[in-house]
Structures are given as C-alpha cells and as structure tokens.
Amino acid sequence: MNEFEKIKKMYDSGFRCIRYDDTKDGEMCIYFKNFENEDSKAMKVTDFEEKMQIKSFIDQNSMK
C-alpha cells in the first residue's frame, strides 16, 4: 500500500492533517491528529507525484 492509500484510510478512521512541511527537492513531513481519541501520527513522503496527490487530497478535505 502506498502512502496516499494509507492517508485515505487514516482519514476514514478520523485522522486529519494538522500540518505538512514540504521541502523543494526533499521529503514532505505530514502530521495527523485524531481529535476524537487524541492520537497523533506522522509520516514522510519523498516521491514527487505522491506528494502532489497527497497535497491535493488534504486540500480538498480540509475545513476552510
């Protein structure tokens, strides 16, 4: 399972992205929190295409 699929499953179980840091040519660190049970997780992604896919998903699923 790739990182994008993992993130979708995390969203299904209540996690939300609280922040991501993306360096220009390096890895993207993504921080998640489940506000129902106070659990938190972090992950790192390095593949450019996957980073773009994840950013798009997070932006579409964020409260504005």
N, C-alpha and C positions, 0 to 999 in steps of 0.2 A: 504494500500500500504506500502510495507516495504521500508527501507532506500535505498536499492540498486535500486529499481524501481524509486524512487524519483530522484536519481542521474542520471539515464539514461535519464529521462525526462528533467532534467536540462541541460545535455549535448546537447540534441536535440534542446533546446532553446538558445544555445550559451554559456552557462557557461563552465568554465574549472577549474579543480583543480589547485590551485596555491601552496598548501602545505597541508600536513597532518601530524599530530603528533599522534603516537600510543604508548601507554604505554604497558608494557609487559602483565599485568593482568587487565588492566582497559579499559577505554574508548578511542576511537580514535576520535580526533577532525579533521574535514576536512573543508578546506577553499576554497571557489569558487569565481570566478570573471567572469563577462560577460564584455569583453573588448569593445564590441560594444556600450553598454549603460552605462558602468561604475558601474553597480550594483554588489553587493557582498553579499554572504551568507555564513553561517557556519552551520555545523551540528555535532552532536555527535552520535557515534555508539558504542554499548557495546557488541553485540553478536559476538563471535569469528568467526563463519562461515561467517556471513555477512561482517565482517571486511576483511576477506581474499578475498571474492568475489569482494568487492569494490576496494581493492588494485589492484587486477588483472585487473579489468576494467580500472582503472585510468592509470595503467602502459601501457596497450595496446593502450590507446587513448591519450597518451602523446607524444608531439613532442620531438624527441631525438636530 
